[in-house]
Amino acid sequence: MKTKNKKIQKIVFEIFKKNKLSSKHAKIATDAIINAELVGAYGHGLSRLKMYCDRIKKKLINPRPNIKIKKISQSISHVDANNSIGFVAADIAIKIAIKNAKKTGIGMVAVKNSGHYGLSGYYAEQAVKKNLITMIYTSAPPAVAPFGALKSLFGTNPICFGTPTGSKIPFILDTSISMINRGKIRVAARNNLKIPKDVALDKFGKPTTDAKKALEGVQLPIAGFRGSGLAWMVDILSGVLTGGNHAGKVKDPFDDFSGPQNIGHLFITFKTNLFVNNFNKRIKDNIRTIKRLPKIKGIKEIMYPGQNKYKRLKMNSKKDINITEIIKKDLEILKN
Amino acid sequence: MKTKNKKIQKIVFEIFKKNKLSSKHAKIATDAIINAELVGAYGHGLSRLKMYCDRIKKKLINPRPNIKIKKISQSISHVDANNSIGFVAADIAIKIAIKNAKKTGIGMVAVKNSGHYGLSGYYAEQAVKKNLITMIYTSAPPAVAPFGALKSLFGTNPICFGTPTGSKIPFILDTSISMINRGKIRVAARNNLKIPKDVALDKFGKPTTDAKKALEGVQLPIAGFRGSGLAWMVDILSGVLTGGNHAGKVKDPFDDFSGPQNIGHLFITFKTNLFVNNFNKRIKDNIRTIKRLPKIKGIKEIMYPGQNKYKRLKMNSKKDINITEIIKKDLEILKN
């Protein structure tokens, strides 16, 4: 990964190595964490490093996993990640999904016994770089209450979709079905910042802007019953289907050390030219047409999903990653 | 289809026959329309019958289509619907998708040159009855403004997901990404009813509860940038990928007789037992766990998507379909 941040990259890599990850796996995990920092997804970045190491120490993440890949068909594979760090399981799975799609037109890879893998969009980018469309689903610890329920059960369960655009900036939609990402609330809580209104309730069911109270309470799904249904869909696709935990059984990696997470993921990939021979031209036309629409006052450009993130990555790669005091302390402990 | 409504069923069938559909195609179209009435999706029911006939008369829907099915692989097929009525194209496509998935584990069928096909969930039910999971995407005429734009371009672009539940009531999520279905606004407009607040803007960008003004204006997507991104995803999956119209080029079937709609659809199907051998038990556990959560005051039961619709279908099948004055008039014209 091109970044000015060779030093912090090396520190994270060495921390993973010290925690018994192989060089190959340490590099995969480090790259994912640094990427999250560079795209501004701090809730998936360095703020999680200590948690991963804690879970390795408590034998809840297996630093030397015996990952088993079962071929179901030329298109379909099943990965048992043996409680590897999620980054490694996801990296293996998306690579198989890419291979399967290149061979047969469509690839589907399910993963079980995995853990938190960071940003879905990060893996989507790998498929898109190989000129594939991809859909990625993962479950997550309880954060969002099903419509009608007073208790969190669904994770923020992102829906991720990526496609080549015929230009260098990929279309990567990576949207959680909660009003706010849990990672963002967690970062706010660690830094004593407030969260927006109408995104979360406290444990008594009252609206709150206090990040700490929100973490104890319930996040609200987007669009009521619709968002709740989408979260349920993701729980089924990534949990029920794959052999992963589901129905609220994925443990919170920060708070629950009673066992491994057993997160499930589902990766679907397919070729862009299955049905048309000019996909790149078609999607360029699509994006151009939408960008040319009349805009709401104050909007300079209609952006497609992934565009802003790409810009942030380019910009931030030229700058030093900002290390907060809390993370500095984490790193000091973890290095020694 | 079991319904008390043999008489109206026969009237609709004869109207389609009179408009040159084959008996087979007339039955498929009639069943879909009666089903929409019975599940209470009136915007996809009899209120569209005159429109279909108008488009047939103007040669924009082909009553005797030469539908071409191209096999891309054992899993993947492409249907050129030759401007058939959408119901017929979708019925053929889901049946191929089912066959492909039964054979290889996963099926993917894209359709181009199709038209409005009613409810995605109706086709999802077919796959679920064959014990498959399914994901269905279709585009629709411009109704929702992309985030940041002052003009409608995306359709209400439903996201549909269906899965067996191990019980007789399937899980069928069929959610448009707009705050309200265009069909519902249309029915409200025809019956001079108001629509809810915060679901649509008039043509000047002002919020409105006047259904007619909303039809001239813009529907709002769910969840701002997130919903806009999901709509864009559906436009790419069902339009750019399939060879169908996209980027706002799908014509409004009621208002625009300048050419066929060329709607695209995408059907993905796969087996439930690809990765686990006890899917039915797993999903039963999943649903049971969620239903047992503590409930918000006033909520009797946490429902999964499709449950209410199934109940409505059962109940309404025992009753006469309510024929409004406007539809009565439509039927009188169409019969003679």
Interface residues (C-beta under 8 A of the other chain):
Chain A: I72 S73 S75 I76 H78 T104 G105 I106 M108 A110 K112 I133 A145 P146 F147 G148 A149 L150 K151 L153 I159 F161 T163 F171 L173 T175 M179 G205 I222 A223 F225 R226 G227 G229 L230 W232 M233 D235 I236 L237 G239 V240 L241 T242 G243 H246 A247 G248 I268 F270 T272 L274 F275 V276 F279 R282 I283 D285 N286 T289 I290 L293 P294 K295 I296 I299 E301 I302 M303 Y304 P305
Chain B: I72 S73 S75 I76 H78 T104 G105 I106 M108 A110 K112 I133 A145 P146 F147 G148 A149 L150 K151 L153 I159 F161 T163 F171 L173 T175 M179 G205 I222 A223 F225 R226 G227 G229 L230 W232 M233 D235 I236 L237 G239 V240 L241 T242 G243 H246 A247 G248 I268 F270 T272 L274 F275 V276 F279 R282 I283 D285 N286 T289 I290 L293 P294 K295 I296 I299 E301 I302 M303 Y304 P305
